[in-house]
Amino acid sequence: MKIKDTLAILEEMAPLGYAESFDNVGLLVGDSNANLTGILVCHDALENVIDEAIAKKCNLVVCFHPILFSGLKKITGKNYVERAIIKAIKNDVAIYAVHTALDNHKNGVNKIFCDAIGIEDSKVLIPKQNYIQKLVTYTVPENAQELRNALFEAGAGNIGNYEDCSFNSQGIGTYMGNENSNPEVGSQFEFVEAQEIKIEVTFEKHLQSKILKALFSNHVYEEVAYEIYNTENEHQNIGLGRVGSLKNALSETDFLQLIREKLDCKGIRHSNFTGKTIKKVAVLGGSGSYAIKNAINSGADAYLTADLKYHQFYEAENQLLLADIGHFESERFTKNYIVDYLKEKITNFAIILSEENTNPVKYF
């Protein structure tokens, strides 16, 4: 098995197209054609984690945070990023990062966060925008079912809890072929009025090349007529953060105690108590100050995230309890999820959970 075979599995788990535009995900270091010896999964691919990978004979490190985030003009070992990269390259260790590709996935970081603290029936807090595209194509009735099924197989037609969704309408298509044509209906130089089926399906933007391949491979026309549109629809299953409900309402102090225990928080910074019980909870793993208003608008009684600044606690406006539980703590079970996923998909290679704690924040 080669490293590139594992990359395909990782992209199924967290499609790179789901990542935010500012992010740096995917294979960051290494040769995808190298033979795989083992996989080490970690939170941050620091130098000590690369040492661990070498010691455990793993030549692929799958990390949550990308060790390479912004561009490097020199690699001289002067900082922790460059030292990790140099060590990985010298020892033929590949590094792959998932970050916001997994943040945005419906089963990713924030679903893991919800499950860890007992939040049920959660939905996306900030649905991803401009990610749904629409394909419109035309074919003869005899080809319609085969073509639709191929598009569905490629990932088109999934809407929320439904799959194989399409709209089909009948009409008359016209054309006339030249001397190089080979029409499915009619002959060269003949003006043809053909009965056609118009097929419309939506799909996620990152699937476009796969959808087009299915279209061209299963269409009977020599020249395939089609259009692709960008829609403004929100994607209800892809996006940042989640909001759901606890099974039982808790007082604010009991709620914070629950979070502290479940996520092993060393300390929780929070806004003023509102005096309300906590039932509906919004979460966003990592830095989530930008979503405070989204949490308020969702009707949440509490919002859990990290990296809040002093003045941002005022934004709670006594409408909800705002709690900074720590960046690492909010994402702490992500690497366990990745390990479990890979072990289910790959049964004949070592997949190891890193023993290194890469949380840079310490508490006195």
N, C-alpha and C positions, 0 to 999 in steps of 0.2 A: 504493500500500500504506500502511495506517495503522499506527500504533504498536501498536494492539490486536491486529492480525494477527500481529505478532511475539510478543506476549505469549502467545498460544495455543501457538506453537511452543516457547517457553521453558518453558511448563508441561508440555508433552510431555517435554521433556528432564529436568525436575526438578519433578514435581508438588508444588504448594504444600502439599498434604496430608501429604507426607513430612516436612515441617519439624518440628522440635521445638517444643513449646508456648511456650518462652521466646523464640523467635526472632522476627525481623521480616523477612519475605521478601515478594517480589512487587513491584508497582509502588509505589515510595516517594514519588516526585515526578513530576509531569507530567500531561499530558492524553492519555489513551489514544486519543482520536479525532483527534489531530494526524497530519498526513501524515508518514511516515517519510522522513528524508533520508539517514540512515546510522547505523551502530551501532559504538560503541567499546566493547571488552571490556577490563575491568581487574580488578585484585585489590581495590582500595579506591577508592571514588569521592571522592577528595580534590579540593581546589580546583584543583591543577595538572592533574589529570585532566580536570576540567570545562573548563579552558582548552584542553587538547589536543582535546577533543571539539568545541569551538567552532571552533578553527583548522582542523579536518579536516571540518567541516560535518556532524557527527554529532549528531542531536538525541535519541538514545537511548544512555545509558551502561548497560551490563550489568556489574554488579560481583559479586564473590563475597561479600565482607563487606558487610552493610548499613551505610550511613553513618548512617542513623537507626536506633538500636537501642532506646534508652529514650525516654520522652516528653520533648518540649520545651515549656516554658511560655513562653519568649520566643525570638525569633530576631532577634538584634541584631548578629551577627557577632563575638561576643566569643571564640569558639573555632573550631577547625578544622571541626567539624561544621556549625555555623551558617554559616560563610563559604562552605562548599561548597554548602549548600542555597540560600542567597541567590543565589549566582552561577548555579546551575542554573535557578532560577525566573526570574531576570531575563533569561536567554538562551533560555528555552523548551526546556531540555534535560531530558528525562525520565530517571529513575534507577530501575533494576530490580535487585533483589538475589536471589540464589539460596541462598547459605549452606547451612544444614542440610538444605534440600530436596535439594540435590545431594550433601551428605554422606551421606545415607541411601540414595541410589540405588545399585543394584547395579553400574552403570557409572560412578559418580560419583567423588568425591574420593579415596576410599580404594582403589578399583580403579585409578585413575590412578596413585596412589602405588605400589601393588604393581607395576604394569607398568613404572614408571620404574626400579625397582631389581631387576627380574627375579624377582619372587615369582609362582609358578605355582599353579594350581588353588586359588585363594583362596576363602574363604567368609566370610560375615558374622561378625564377632566378637561383637557385641551385637545380636541380632535385635530388631526393633521389636515391642513388646508392644501388645495391645489394638487391633490395626489390621485384623484380619480379621473381616468380618461375614458372616452367612449369611442368604440369602433362601430362604423356603419359600413356595411358591404351589401352586395347584390349578387344573387345567383339564381340558377334555374330551380324550380321546385324539387326536381329529382335529387339535387345536391344539398338541399337545405339542411336536412337532418344530420347528414354526415359532417357537414361543415360546422354546424352548431356544436355538435358533440366534441369535435376537435378543439374548438375554441374554449369550451367548458373544461376540457382536459388540460388545456394550457393555463387555466386559471381565470378565465373570463367568467362573468356572470355571477360573481359572489357578492351578495348585498346583505350585510348584517348576518342574521341567522338563516339566510336562504342561499341556495346555490343553484346553478343552471338557470339563471334568470336571463331572459332576453325578450325583445319585442320584435314581432314579425308582421310584415304587411305585404300585401300583393300589389303589383303594379305592372306597367308596361315599360320595358327597357328598349331603347332603339340604338342601332349602330349599323355601320357599313364598313366592311373590311377592305383593305387594299390588296395588292398582288402578293404581299408577304404574309397575309393573315391566314389563320386556320380556325375559323369560328366554330364554336360548339353547336350553334344553331344557325342555319342558313349557309351561304357560300360567299366566296369572294365577290366584291362589287355589288352584292345584294343588300338593299335596305331592309333591315330586319326589325320587326316589332315582336319582341319576345316576352312571354309571361315570366316574370321574375319575382323572387321573394327578397324583400329588404330585411336584413337582419341587423339588429342593434344590440350591443352588449357593452357593459362597463367593465373596467379592469383597473388594477393598481398599476401606477406608472412604471414601476420597476420591471413589470412583466411585458412591456411593449415588444421587445425583440422576440420573446417566446410566442406571444400572441400572433405577431406577423408571420413568424415561421409556420405556425399552425394554419394560418389563413392561406398562405401561398401553397403549402403542401397538400391541402385538402380541397382547394377550389378547382373547379373543372374548366374555368375560363383561361384562355391564353393570356389575356390582359385582365388583371383583377382590379375592378373598380372598388375603391374604399376611401373612407375619410376617418381621421382620428381627431377628436376634439378634446381639449382640456376643459374640465368642468369646475365649477366653483363649489360643488358639493363637499361637505365635510366627510371625512372617513370616520365612522362611529367606532371602529375597532382599532384604529391606529392613532397614537398621539401620546402626549406627555401627561403624567399624573393619572390618578384614578380617584373616584369618590364612591363611597358605599356606606354601609351601616354596620354597627356592632350588633350582635345578637341581643344584648341587654344594655340599656342606657347606664352610664356611670357618672359619678360626680367628677369634677375636674381633677381633683387630687387623686382619686382612684384611677382615673384614666391615665394620668401621667405616670403613676406607679406601674400600671400595666405595661406601658410603653418602655419604661426603664428596665423592667424585668425581661420582657420579650426580646428586646434588641440589645440588652446588656449595655445600656447607656451609662456613662460615668457621670453625666450631668445633663440636665435639660434646661435650656433658656426658654422662657415663655413670656407672652404678653400678660396683661392684667387678667385675672379671672373675671368671667362674665356673670357668674352666678347661675349659669344654665347647666343642665345635664348634657353629657356628650353621648350622642347616638349616631349622627351622620358625620363621617370623617373623610376629609380629603388628604391625599398624600402625594408627594412628588420627591422621589429619591434624588439626592444630590442637591445642587444649588437651585432653589425654587422660589426665590423672592419675587420673581416676575409673575408668579401665578397666584399671588395673594388675592387679587380681585376676582380671579376665576373661582377660587375657593369660596369666597364670600357669596358670589353670584350663584354658586351651586347649592347654597343653603346649608353648607357644612357647619357643624357646631365647633369643629376643630380642624386645623390644617397643620400637618406634620411635614417638615422639610428640613433644609440645612443651609448654613452659610448666610444667615440673616444679619444685616447691619443694624446698628442702634436705632436709627430713625424708622426702619422698616417695621419695627414692632408697633409703632403708632398706627400703622395702616390697618391693624385689626379693628380699630374703631369700635371696640366693645361689641362687635357683631359675632366674633368667634374667638376661640382660643388659638393663638398662634404659637407653635412650638418648634424650636430649633433643636433637633435631637442629635445632630452631628452628621457630617457628610458620609463618613465611612459606615456609621451605624445604620443609616437609611438604606444603604446598599449591601449590607454585610452578608446576606444570604445569596447574592447573585452568583458568586463563583460556585456555590453548591449546586445551584440550578444547572449551570453549564456542565459541570461534571456529570450530573445525573442524566442530562440529555445526551451527552456524548457516549456514556456507557451503554445507553439503550441502543444507540445507533452503531457503535463500534464495539464489538465484543472480543476482538482478538488482539488488542493493543493495550498497553498500560495507559490509563488515564488517571492522573494523580491530582488531588487537591493540595495546593501549596500549603505548607505549614508556616510560612512566613507571614507575620502580621505587618502589613505595609501602611497602617494608619499613621500618618505623620503627626497627629494631634495627641498629645499626652496630657494627663490630668494630675495635678499635685494634690 
